[in-house]
């Protein structure tokens, strides 16, 4: 089924259904406000397997063709938020050693409660 899906570029209709469950983003948020929920989908096993195979094939192709930025941590084996953080810290320490000015801009995209 997976090989056929990859060859045809689509999943069978039976594998396109999911059970959606709304989960409260943070336990202290107002449970009566719908914007405080995020949808979590429970998909069919075969669609999860197909997704994993597609991701592996895509990432493998991108790596072989050197299409991923060298310092990208997302979607790479042996890279994580820790490796990204270590790289940022290394850059900051290097700049400090050279007595360069360092500016770090941070953006928090988490939802804030209005209550």
N, C-alpha and C positions, 0 to 999 in steps of 0.2 A: 504494500500500500504506500509506503514512504517513497520508494523508487518511482512508482507511477505518479505520485503527487509531484515529485521533483521534475519528472520528465514533462508532465502536462502543465506545471506551474500553478496548480490549485489543489486544495484539499477537498475530499468528498463532503457533501453537505452535512452528513452525519457527524463530522468532526468540527464543524463551525459553530457549535452551540456551547454556551458557557452558562454556569450558574453564577449570577452576580450577588454578592453579599456586601451591603454597606457597613463599613467599619468606622468608628469614631476615630478621628485623626489623633487626638490627645485625650486622655481620660478626664481632664478638667474642663473640656469644652462643653458648651451647652448641647445636650443630646436632642433638644427640640429644634435646633437649627440645621437644616439640610446641608448647608455649606460646610459644616464641620465634619462631614463624612467623606470618605474616599471609597470608590468602588473596588472591590477585589473580585476577580473572576476565577472561577474554578472551571478549567477547560478539560476537554477529553484527553486521555493519556496519549493517544496517537498524535494529536495536534502538538502536544508538548514535546514529544520525541522528534517530530518533523521540524519544529522550531529549533531545537538544539542542533540537529544535523545541519540545517541551513546556516545557522550562526557559525558552526565549526567550519563549514565549507567557505563561507564568506570571509571570515577572519583569516583562514589559511591562504586564500587567494590574495587578500590585501597585504598580508605579510610577505608572501613570495614575490609580489610585484612592487614591494617597497612603497605602498600607498598610504601606510599609516605614519603619522608624524612620529619621529624617533622618541619623543618624550611623552607620548600619549600613554596614560595608564589604564583608561577604561577599555574593556573588552580585550585585554591582553593577559596571557598567562604570566604568572609571577610578577604582576603589577597590581597595585592596589592603592587605596587612599594613603596608606603608609609610605609607599614608594613615591607617590606624588608629593607628600608632605616633606619627605627627606630631600627631594630635589629642590623644593622651594627653600627649605632651611639652608641647604648647601649654597644656593645662589645668594641668599641673604648674608651668610657668613663670609662668602667670597667677596661680596661687595663691601662689607665692613672691613675686611682685611685690606682692601684696596682704597679704603676711605671714600668709597662712592656713596652717593645719596641713594637710599632705598625707599621705594614707595610700594606699599602693599595694599591693593584695593580688594575688599571683600564684599560679597553680595549675599544676603540671606533671603532666600525665596520661600521660606516656610510661611504657612498661613498664620495669621495673627487673629486672635479672637477679639471681637469688638465689645465683649462684655467685661 
